Amino acid sequence: HFQQLKNVSKVPVLAGFGISTPAHIESFAAFSDGVIVGSTIVDCLTKDDWATIKELIQTTKCMEVK
């Protein structure tokens, strides 16, 4: 479905719902133009879990640019 969206979209197609782990980021990076890790980062902020936030950010930085 992502490829169909990318074929008709003039803007990047991002995945954002349910992205909560580095494995999710790596998986969705294979067929989307990027990922949005929103709710998980907010949850981590409320728990003062900076290690997870840093891991998520680092994983997104390692995504292959298409």
All heavy atoms as a GROMACS GRO file, in nm:
protein
  502
    1HIS      N    1   0.081  -0.120   0.000
    1HIS     CA    2   0.000   0.000   0.000
    1HIS      C    3   0.086   0.127   0.000
    1HIS      O    4   0.047   0.228  -0.058
    1HIS     CB    5  -0.096   0.001   0.118
    1HIS     CG    6  -0.194  -0.112   0.113
    1HIS    ND1    7  -0.295  -0.117   0.022
    1HIS    CD2    8  -0.204  -0.224   0.188
    1HIS    CE1    9  -0.366  -0.226   0.041
    1HIS    NE2   10  -0.313  -0.294   0.141
    2PHE      N   11   0.200   0.119   0.068
    2PHE     CA   12   0.286   0.236   0.073
    2PHE      C   13   0.336   0.273  -0.067
    2PHE      O   14   0.343   0.390  -0.101
    2PHE     CB   15   0.405   0.213   0.167
    2PHE     CG   16   0.374   0.248   0.310
    2PHE    CD1   17   0.304   0.159   0.390
    2PHE    CD2   18   0.415   0.367   0.364
    2PHE    CE1   19   0.275   0.190   0.520
    2PHE    CE2   20   0.387   0.400   0.495
    2PHE     CZ   21   0.316   0.310   0.574
    3GLN      N   22   0.370   0.173  -0.146
    3GLN     CA   23   0.418   0.202  -0.282
    3GLN      C   24   0.310   0.268  -0.365
    3GLN      O   25   0.338   0.360  -0.441
    3GLN     CB   26   0.468   0.075  -0.351
    3GLN     CG   27   0.539   0.104  -0.482
    3GLN     CD   28   0.658   0.200  -0.465
    3GLN    OE1   29   0.744   0.180  -0.381
    3GLN    NE2   30   0.661   0.305  -0.545
    4GLN      N   31   0.187   0.225  -0.350
    4GLN     CA   32   0.076   0.288  -0.422
    4GLN      C   33   0.062   0.434  -0.380
    4GLN      O   34   0.041   0.521  -0.464
    4GLN     CB   35  -0.055   0.213  -0.397
    4GLN     CG   36  -0.059   0.077  -0.462
    4GLN     CD   37  -0.182  -0.002  -0.422
    4GLN    OE1   38  -0.223  -0.001  -0.306
    4GLN    NE2   39  -0.242  -0.070  -0.519
    5LEU      N   40   0.075   0.460  -0.252
    5LEU     CA   41   0.069   0.598  -0.204
    5LEU      C   42   0.185   0.680  -0.259
    5LEU      O   43   0.167   0.795  -0.302
    5LEU     CB   44   0.072   0.602  -0.051
    5LEU     CG   45  -0.053   0.552   0.021
    5LEU    CD1   46  -0.026   0.541   0.170
    5LEU    CD2   47  -0.170   0.644  -0.006
    6LYS      N   48   0.304   0.622  -0.258
    6LYS     CA   49   0.422   0.693  -0.308
    6LYS      C   50   0.409   0.724  -0.457
    6LYS      O   51   0.458   0.827  -0.504
    6LYS     CB   52   0.548   0.612  -0.279
    6LYS     CG   53   0.583   0.610  -0.131
    6LYS     CD   54   0.691   0.510  -0.097
    6LYS     CE   55   0.823   0.548  -0.156
    6LYS     NZ   56   0.934   0.467  -0.106
    7ASN      N   57   0.341   0.637  -0.531
    7ASN     CA   58   0.323   0.658  -0.675
    7ASN      C   59   0.236   0.780  -0.706
    7ASN      O   60   0.250   0.839  -0.812
    7ASN     CB   61   0.262   0.535  -0.741
    7ASN     CG   62   0.358   0.419  -0.747
    7ASN    OD1   63   0.479   0.434  -0.735
    7ASN    ND2   64   0.305   0.299  -0.764
    8VAL      N   65   0.146   0.815  -0.616
    8VAL     CA   66   0.055   0.927  -0.642
    8VAL      C   67   0.082   1.049  -0.556
    8VAL      O   68   0.021   1.154  -0.575
    8VAL     CB   69  -0.093   0.884  -0.625
    8VAL    CG1   70  -0.129   0.777  -0.726
    8VAL    CG2   71  -0.122   0.839  -0.484
    9SER      N   72   0.173   1.038  -0.461
    9SER     CA   73   0.199   1.148  -0.368
    9SER      C   74   0.312   1.238  -0.417
    9SER      O   75   0.414   1.190  -0.468
    9SER     CB   76   0.235   1.092  -0.230
    9SER     OG   77   0.264   1.197  -0.141
   10LYS      N   78   0.295   1.367  -0.399
   10LYS     CA   79   0.400   1.462  -0.431
   10LYS      C   80   0.488   1.493  -0.310
   10LYS      O   81   0.586   1.566  -0.320
   10LYS     CB   82   0.339   1.592  -0.484
   10LYS     CG   83   0.269   1.573  -0.617
   10LYS     CD   84   0.212   1.702  -0.669
   10LYS     CE   85   0.142   1.677  -0.801
   10LYS     NZ   86   0.085   1.800  -0.858
   11VAL      N   87   0.450   1.439  -0.197
   11VAL     CA   88   0.526   1.459  -0.073
   11VAL      C   89   0.570   1.322  -0.019
   11VAL      O   90   0.512   1.219  -0.055
   11VAL     CB   91   0.441   1.534   0.033
   11VAL    CG1   92   0.405   1.673  -0.015
   11VAL    CG2   93   0.315   1.456   0.068
   12PRO      N   94   0.670   1.319   0.068
   12PRO     CA   95   0.714   1.192   0.124
   12PRO      C   96   0.601   1.120   0.199
   12PRO      O   97   0.516   1.184   0.261
   12PRO     CB   98   0.825   1.233   0.221
   12PRO     CG   99   0.872   1.365   0.170
   12PRO     CD  100   0.751   1.431   0.113
   13VAL      N  101   0.601   0.988   0.192
   13VAL     CA  102   0.502   0.906   0.261
   13VAL      C  103   0.569   0.847   0.386
   13VAL      O  104   0.666   0.772   0.376
   13VAL     CB  105   0.450   0.794   0.169
   13VAL    CG1  106   0.353   0.703   0.245
   13VAL    CG2  107   0.382   0.854   0.046
   14LEU      N  108   0.515   0.884   0.502
   14LEU     CA  109   0.573   0.843   0.629
   14LEU      C  110   0.483   0.744   0.700
   14LEU      O  111   0.361   0.749   0.686
   14LEU     CB  112   0.595   0.964   0.719
   14LEU     CG  113   0.671   1.081   0.658
   14LEU    CD1  114   0.677   1.197   0.755
   14LEU    CD2  115   0.810   1.038   0.617
   15ALA      N  116   0.542   0.657   0.780
   15ALA     CA  117   0.467   0.566   0.866
   15ALA      C  118   0.471   0.623   1.007
   15ALA      O  119   0.576   0.668   1.052
   15ALA     CB  120   0.530   0.427   0.863
   16GLY      N  121   0.356   0.620   1.075
   16GLY     CA  122   0.357   0.683   1.206
   16GLY      C  123   0.275   0.615   1.313
   16GLY      O  124   0.301   0.634   1.431
   17PHE      N  125   0.177   0.535   1.279
   17PHE     CA  126   0.096   0.473   1.381
   17PHE      C  127   0.157   0.341   1.424
   17PHE      O  128   0.188   0.256   1.342
   17PHE     CB  129  -0.047   0.449   1.329
   17PHE     CG  130  -0.123   0.576   1.310
   17PHE    CD1  131  -0.136   0.632   1.185
   17PHE    CD2  132  -0.178   0.641   1.420
   17PHE    CE1  133  -0.205   0.750   1.167
   17PHE    CE2  134  -0.248   0.760   1.403
   17PHE     CZ  135  -0.261   0.815   1.277
   18GLY      N  136   0.179   0.325   1.554
   18GLY     CA  137   0.232   0.200   1.606
   18GLY      C  138   0.382   0.186   1.602
   18GLY      O  139   0.436   0.081   1.636
   19ILE      N  140   0.452   0.290   1.560
   19ILE     CA  141   0.598   0.284   1.556
   19ILE      C  142   0.650   0.309   1.699
   19ILE      O  143   0.636   0.419   1.752
   19ILE     CB  144   0.657   0.390   1.460
   19ILE    CG1  145   0.593   0.381   1.322
   19ILE    CG2  146   0.809   0.379   1.454
   19ILE    CD1  147   0.619   0.253   1.249
   20SER      N  148   0.708   0.206   1.760
   20SER     CA  149   0.747   0.223   1.900
   20SER      C  150   0.880   0.158   1.936
   20SER      O  151   0.925   0.171   2.049
   20SER     CB  152   0.638   0.168   1.992
   20SER     OG  153   0.617   0.031   1.969
   21THR      N  154   0.942   0.087   1.843
   21THR     CA  155   1.069   0.020   1.873
   21THR      C  156   1.166   0.039   1.757
   21THR      O  157   1.126   0.067   1.645
   21THR     CB  158   1.048  -0.132   1.892
   21THR    OG1  159   1.010  -0.190   1.766
   21THR    CG2  160   0.944  -0.164   1.998
   22PRO      N  161   1.295   0.021   1.784
   22PRO     CA  162   1.391   0.026   1.674
   22PRO      C  163   1.359  -0.076   1.564
   22PRO      O  164   1.378  -0.048   1.446
   22PRO     CB  165   1.524  -0.006   1.743
   22PRO     CG  166   1.507   0.047   1.882
   22PRO     CD  167   1.362   0.014   1.915
   23ALA      N  168   1.306  -0.192   1.602
   23ALA     CA  169   1.271  -0.294   1.501
   23ALA      C  170   1.159  -0.242   1.410
   23ALA      O  171   1.162  -0.265   1.288
   23ALA     CB  172   1.229  -0.423   1.568
   24HIS      N  173   1.062  -0.172   1.467
   24HIS     CA  174   0.955  -0.112   1.385
   24HIS      C  175   1.014  -0.011   1.288
   24HIS      O  176   0.977  -0.007   1.170
   24HIS     CB  177   0.852  -0.040   1.473
   24HIS     CG  178   0.769  -0.130   1.557
   24HIS    ND1  179   0.709  -0.085   1.673
   24HIS    CD2  180   0.735  -0.260   1.545
   24HIS    CE1  181   0.641  -0.184   1.727
   24HIS    NE2  182   0.656  -0.292   1.651
   25ILE      N  183   1.104   0.072   1.337
   25ILE     CA  184   1.166   0.175   1.253
   25ILE      C  185   1.238   0.109   1.136
   25ILE      O  186   1.220   0.149   1.021
   25ILE     CB  187   1.264   0.261   1.336
   25ILE    CG1  188   1.186   0.343   1.439
   25ILE    CG2  189   1.347   0.351   1.246
   25ILE    CD1  190   1.273   0.408   1.545
   26GLU      N  191   1.318   0.008   1.165
   26GLU     CA  192   1.393  -0.060   1.059
   26GLU      C  193   1.299  -0.128   0.959
   26GLU      O  194   1.323  -0.124   0.839
   26GLU     CB  195   1.490  -0.160   1.122
   26GLU     CG  196   1.601  -0.092   1.199
   26GLU     CD  197   1.680  -0.186   1.288
   26GLU    OE1  198   1.647  -0.308   1.293
   26GLU    OE2  199   1.773  -0.139   1.355
   27SER      N  200   1.193  -0.187   1.009
   27SER     CA  201   1.098  -0.256   0.921
   27SER      C  202   1.028  -0.157   0.827
   27SER      O  203   1.023  -0.178   0.706
   27SER     CB  204   0.995  -0.330   1.006
   27SER     OG  205   0.896  -0.386   0.925
   28PHE      N  206   0.975  -0.049   0.882
   28PHE     CA  207   0.903   0.048   0.799
   28PHE      C  208   0.995   0.129   0.709
   28PHE      O  209   0.952   0.179   0.606
   28PHE     CB  210   0.818   0.140   0.887
   28PHE     CG  211   0.688   0.078   0.929
   28PHE    CD1  212   0.679   0.007   1.047
   28PHE    CD2  213   0.576   0.088   0.848
   28PHE    CE1  214   0.559  -0.053   1.085
   28PHE    CE2  215   0.456   0.029   0.886
   28PHE     CZ  216   0.448  -0.042   1.005
   29ALA      N  217   1.121   0.139   0.746
   29ALA     CA  218   1.216   0.212   0.661
   29ALA      C  219   1.233   0.143   0.526
   29ALA      O  220   1.269   0.208   0.428
   29ALA     CB  221   1.352   0.222   0.731
   30ALA      N  222   1.203   0.015   0.520
   30ALA     CA  223   1.219  -0.060   0.395
   30ALA      C  224   1.121  -0.016   0.287
   30ALA      O  225   1.149  -0.031   0.170
   30ALA     CB  226   1.203  -0.210   0.422
   31PHE      N  227   1.006   0.039   0.326
   31PHE     CA  228   0.906   0.074   0.224
   31PHE      C  229   0.841   0.210   0.242
   31PHE      O  230   0.751   0.247   0.166
   31PHE     CB  231   0.798  -0.035   0.213
   31PHE     CG  232   0.735  -0.073   0.344
   31PHE    CD1  233   0.632   0.002   0.398
   31PHE    CD2  234   0.779  -0.184   0.413
   31PHE    CE1  235   0.575  -0.034   0.518
   31PHE    CE2  236   0.722  -0.222   0.532
   31PHE     CZ  237   0.619  -0.146   0.585
   32SER      N  238   0.883   0.288   0.340
   32SER     CA  239   0.829   0.423   0.355
   32SER      C  240   0.944   0.523   0.339
   32SER      O  241   1.060   0.486   0.337
   32SER     CB  242   0.763   0.439   0.492
   32SER     OG  243   0.859   0.434   0.595
   33ASP      N  244   0.907   0.649   0.327
   33ASP     CA  245   1.009   0.752   0.313
   33ASP      C  246   1.062   0.799   0.447
   33ASP      O  247   1.160   0.872   0.454
   33ASP     CB  248   0.952   0.872   0.235
   33ASP     CG  249   0.919   0.835   0.092
   33ASP    OD1  250   1.000   0.768   0.028
   33ASP    OD2  251   0.810   0.874   0.045
   34GLY      N  252   0.997   0.757   0.554
   34GLY     CA  253   1.040   0.796   0.687
   34GLY      C  254   0.942   0.744   0.790
   34GLY      O  255   0.841   0.683   0.757
   35VAL      N  256   0.974   0.767   0.917
   35VAL     CA  257   0.887   0.723   1.026
   35VAL      C  258   0.865   0.837   1.124
   35VAL      O  259   0.946   0.928   1.134
   35VAL     CB  260   0.944   0.600   1.100
   35VAL    CG1  261   0.953   0.480   1.010
   35VAL    CG2  262   1.079   0.632   1.161
   36ILE      N  263   0.754   0.827   1.196
   36ILE     CA  264   0.722   0.923   1.301
   36ILE      C  265   0.707   0.843   1.430
   36ILE      O  266   0.624   0.754   1.439
   36ILE     CB  267   0.592   0.998   1.270
   36ILE    CG1  268   0.603   1.072   1.137
   36ILE    CG2  269   0.555   1.092   1.384
   36ILE    CD1  270   0.473   1.124   1.083
   37VAL      N  271   0.791   0.875   1.526
   37VAL     CA  272   0.784   0.807   1.656
   37VAL      C  273   0.734   0.912   1.754
   37VAL      O  274   0.812   0.984   1.813
   37VAL     CB  275   0.922   0.752   1.698
   37VAL    CG1  276   0.911   0.674   1.828
   37VAL    CG2  277   0.982   0.667   1.588
   38GLY      N  278   0.603   0.923   1.771
   38GLY     CA  279   0.545   1.028   1.853
   38GLY      C  280   0.505   0.983   1.991
   38GLY      O  281   0.565   1.024   2.091
   39SER      N  282   0.405   0.899   1.999
   39SER     CA  283   0.348   0.859   2.129
   39SER      C  284   0.451   0.792   2.219
   39SER      O  285   0.453   0.816   2.340
   39SER     CB  286   0.230   0.763   2.108
   39SER     OG  287   0.129   0.826   2.035
   40THR      N  288   0.536   0.711   2.160
   40THR     CA  289   0.637   0.642   2.240
   40THR      C  290   0.734   0.741   2.303
   40THR      O  291   0.772   0.726   2.420
   40THR     CB  292   0.713   0.539   2.156
   40THR    OG1  293   0.618   0.443   2.108
   40THR    CG2  294   0.820   0.469   2.236
   41ILE      N  295   0.773   0.843   2.228
   41ILE     CA  296   0.863   0.943   2.285
   41ILE      C  297   0.795   1.021   2.397
   41ILE      O  298   0.855   1.047   2.501
   41ILE     CB  299   0.919   1.035   2.175
   41ILE    CG1  300   1.018   0.956   2.090
   41ILE    CG2  301   0.985   1.160   2.236
   41ILE    CD1  302   1.081   1.032   1.977
   42VAL      N  303   0.668   1.056   2.379
   42VAL     CA  304   0.594   1.124   2.485
   42VAL      C  305   0.587   1.036   2.609
   42VAL      O  306   0.609   1.083   2.721
   42VAL     CB  307   0.453   1.165   2.437
   42VAL    CG1  308   0.368   1.217   2.552
   42VAL    CG2  309   0.462   1.268   2.326
   43ASP      N  310   0.557   0.907   2.590
   43ASP     CA  311   0.553   0.814   2.704
   43ASP      C  312   0.689   0.809   2.774
   43ASP      O  313   0.696   0.809   2.897
   43ASP     CB  314   0.514   0.674   2.659
   43ASP     CG  315   0.369   0.664   2.616
   43ASP    OD1  316   0.289   0.753   2.650
   43ASP    OD2  317   0.336   0.565   2.545
   44CYS      N  318   0.796   0.803   2.697
   44CYS     CA  319   0.930   0.798   2.755
   44CYS      C  320   0.963   0.926   2.831
   44CYS      O  321   1.028   0.921   2.936
   44CYS     CB  322   1.035   0.773   2.646
   44CYS     SG  323   1.029   0.607   2.577
   45LEU      N  324   0.918   1.039   2.778
   45LEU     CA  325   0.941   1.165   2.848
   45LEU      C  326   0.874   1.166   2.985
   45LEU      O  327   0.932   1.213   3.083
   45LEU     CB  328   0.891   1.283   2.764
   45LEU     CG  329   0.975   1.320   2.642
   45LEU    CD1  330   0.901   1.421   2.556
   45LEU    CD2  331   1.110   1.374   2.684
   46THR      N  332   0.752   1.114   2.991
   46THR     CA  333   0.682   1.112   3.120
   46THR      C  334   0.748   1.017   3.219
   46THR      O  335   0.734   1.034   3.339
   46THR     CB  336   0.534   1.072   3.103
   46THR    OG1  337   0.524   0.940   3.052
   46THR    CG2  338   0.461   1.169   3.011
   47LYS      N  339   0.823   0.919   3.168
   47LYS     CA  340   0.894   0.823   3.254
   47LYS      C  341   1.040   0.861   3.274
   47LYS      O  342   1.114   0.788   3.339
   47LYS     CB  343   0.886   0.684   3.193
   47LYS     CG  344   0.745   0.630   3.182
   47LYS     CD  345   0.745   0.499   3.106
   47LYS     CE  346   0.602   0.451   3.082
   47LYS     NZ  347   0.597   0.336   2.992
   48ASP      N  348   1.080   0.974   3.214
   48ASP     CA  349   1.220   1.019   3.220
   48ASP      C  350   1.314   0.912   3.164
   48ASP      O  351   1.424   0.890   3.215
   48ASP     CB  352   1.258   1.057   3.363
   48ASP     CG  353   1.376   1.152   3.367
   48ASP    OD1  354   1.394   1.232   3.272
   48ASP    OD2  355   1.453   1.147   3.465
   49ASP      N  356   1.270   0.844   3.057
   49ASP     CA  357   1.345   0.733   2.996
   49ASP      C  358   1.424   0.785   2.875
   49ASP      O  359   1.389   0.762   2.760
   49ASP     CB  360   1.248   0.622   2.953
   49ASP     CG  361   1.318   0.501   2.893
   49ASP    OD1  362   1.443   0.500   2.887
   49ASP    OD2  363   1.247   0.409   2.852
   50TRP      N  364   1.531   0.854   2.903
   50TRP     CA  365   1.612   0.916   2.797
   50TRP      C  366   1.690   0.813   2.717
   50TRP      O  367   1.719   0.836   2.599
   50TRP     CB  368   1.704   1.022   2.856
   50TRP     CG  369   1.623   1.139   2.901
   50TRP    CD1  370   1.578   1.165   3.028
   50TRP    CD2  371   1.570   1.243   2.819
   50TRP    NE1  372   1.501   1.279   3.029
   50TRP    CE2  373   1.496   1.330   2.900
   50TRP    CE3  374   1.579   1.271   2.682
   50TRP    CZ2  375   1.431   1.442   2.852
   50TRP    CZ3  376   1.515   1.383   2.634
   50TRP    CH2  377   1.442   1.468   2.718
   51ALA      N  378   1.721   0.700   2.776
   51ALA     CA  379   1.796   0.597   2.703
   51ALA      C  380   1.714   0.545   2.584
   51ALA      O  381   1.768   0.530   2.473
   51ALA     CB  382   1.833   0.482   2.796
   52THR      N  383   1.587   0.520   2.605
   52THR     CA  384   1.502   0.472   2.496
   52THR      C  385   1.485   0.580   2.390
   52THR      O  386   1.489   0.551   2.270
   52THR     CB  387   1.365   0.426   2.549
   52THR    OG1  388   1.386   0.319   2.642
   52THR    CG2  389   1.274   0.379   2.436
   53ILE      N  390   1.466   0.703   2.433
   53ILE     CA  391   1.452   0.814   2.338
   53ILE      C  392   1.576   0.823   2.250
   53ILE      O  393   1.567   0.833   2.127
   53ILE     CB  394   1.425   0.947   2.410
   53ILE    CG1  395   1.288   0.943   2.478
   53ILE    CG2  396   1.435   1.065   2.313
   53ILE    CD1  397   1.261   1.060   2.570
   54LYS      N  398   1.693   0.817   2.310
   54LYS     CA  399   1.818   0.825   2.234
   54LYS      C  400   1.830   0.708   2.136
   54LYS      O  401   1.874   0.725   2.023
   54LYS     CB  402   1.938   0.828   2.329
   54LYS     CG  403   1.951   0.959   2.402
   54LYS     CD  404   2.067   0.956   2.500
   54LYS     CE  405   2.073   1.084   2.579
   54LYS     NZ  406   2.181   1.082   2.680
   55GLU      N  407   1.789   0.589   2.180
   55GLU     CA  408   1.796   0.471   2.093
   55GLU      C  409   1.704   0.488   1.972
   55GLU      O  410   1.742   0.458   1.858
   55GLU     CB  411   1.757   0.346   2.172
   55GLU     CG  412   1.762   0.219   2.090
   55GLU     CD  413   1.719   0.097   2.170
   55GLU    OE1  414   1.647   0.111   2.270
   55GLU    OE2  415   1.758  -0.013   2.128
   56LEU      N  416   1.582   0.536   1.995
   56LEU     CA  417   1.488   0.558   1.885
   56LEU      C  418   1.541   0.662   1.787
   56LEU      O  419   1.536   0.644   1.666
   56LEU     CB  420   1.352   0.599   1.940
   56LEU     CG  421   1.276   0.493   2.018
   56LEU    CD1  422   1.158   0.555   2.091
   56LEU    CD2  423   1.231   0.382   1.926
   57ILE      N  424   1.593   0.771   1.839
   57ILE     CA  425   1.647   0.877   1.753
   57ILE      C  426   1.766   0.826   1.673
   57ILE      O  427   1.777   0.851   1.553
   57ILE     CB  428   1.683   1.002   1.836
   57ILE    CG1  429   1.555   1.067   1.890
   57ILE    CG2  430   1.765   1.101   1.754
   57ILE    CD1  431   1.580   1.176   1.992
   58GLN      N  432   1.855   0.754   1.738
   58GLN     CA  433   1.972   0.700   1.668
   58GLN      C  434   1.929   0.605   1.556
   58GLN      O  435   1.987   0.607   1.448
   58GLN     CB  436   2.066   0.628   1.765
   58GLN     CG  437   2.192   0.578   1.701
   58GLN     CD  438   2.273   0.690   1.635
   58GLN    OE1  439   2.282   0.801   1.685
   58GLN    NE2  440   2.332   0.661   1.520
   59THR      N  441   1.829   0.523   1.581
   59THR     CA  442   1.782   0.430   1.478
   59THR      C  443   1.727   0.507   1.358
   59THR      O  444   1.752   0.470   1.244
   59THR     CB  445   1.676   0.335   1.535
   59THR    OG1  446   1.730   0.267   1.648
   59THR    CG2  447   1.633   0.232   1.431
   60THR      N  448   1.652   0.613   1.383
   60THR     CA  449   1.597   0.690   1.271
   60THR      C  450   1.709   0.760   1.193
   60THR      O  451   1.702   0.772   1.070
   60THR     CB  452   1.494   0.796   1.315
   60THR    OG1  453   1.555   0.888   1.407
   60THR    CG2  454   1.374   0.731   1.380
   61LYS      N  455   1.814   0.800   1.261
   61LYS     CA  456   1.926   0.864   1.192
   61LYS      C  457   2.000   0.766   1.101
   61LYS      O  458   2.062   0.806   1.004
   61LYS     CB  459   2.025   0.923   1.293
   61LYS     CG  460   1.975   1.047   1.360
   61LYS     CD  461   2.080   1.103   1.455
   61LYS     CE  462   2.034   1.232   1.516
   61LYS     NZ  463   2.136   1.288   1.607
   62CYS      N  464   1.990   0.636   1.132
   62CYS     CA  465   2.058   0.535   1.052
   62CYS      C  466   1.974   0.486   0.934
   62CYS      O  467   2.020   0.402   0.857
   62CYS     CB  468   2.095   0.416   1.141
   62CYS     SG  469   2.219   0.455   1.265
   63MET      N  470   1.853   0.539   0.920
   63MET     CA  471   1.768   0.497   0.808
   63MET      C  472   1.834   0.534   0.676
   63MET      O  473   1.896   0.640   0.665
   63MET     CB  474   1.631   0.566   0.815
   63MET     CG  475   1.542   0.516   0.924
   63MET     SD  476   1.383   0.603   0.927
   63MET     CE  477   1.318   0.560   0.765
   64GLU      N  478   1.820   0.445   0.581
   64GLU     CA  479   1.875   0.471   0.447
   64GLU      C  480   1.788   0.574   0.376
   64GLU      O  481   1.667   0.560   0.371
   64GLU     CB  482   1.878   0.342   0.367
   64GLU     CG  483   1.936   0.360   0.230
   64GLU     CD  484   1.938   0.228   0.152
   64GLU    OE1  485   1.967   0.124   0.214
   64GLU    OE2  486   1.910   0.232   0.033
   65VAL      N  487   1.851   0.676   0.324
   65VAL     CA  488   1.779   0.778   0.248
   65VAL      C  489   1.746   0.724   0.110
   65VAL      O  490   1.833   0.668   0.043
   65VAL     CB  491   1.860   0.908   0.238
   65VAL    CG1  492   1.787   1.011   0.154
   65VAL    CG2  493   1.892   0.962   0.377
   66LYS      N  494   1.620   0.738   0.068
   66LYS     CA  495   1.578   0.684  -0.061
   66LYS      C  496   1.573   0.793  -0.165
   66LYS      O  497   1.549   0.903  -0.144
   66LYS     CB  498   1.443   0.619  -0.048
   66LYS     CG  499   1.448   0.503   0.047
   66LYS     CD  500   1.310   0.447   0.070
   66LYS     CE  501   1.326   0.339   0.171
   66LYS     NZ  502   1.219   0.290   0.235
   0.00000   0.00000   0.00000
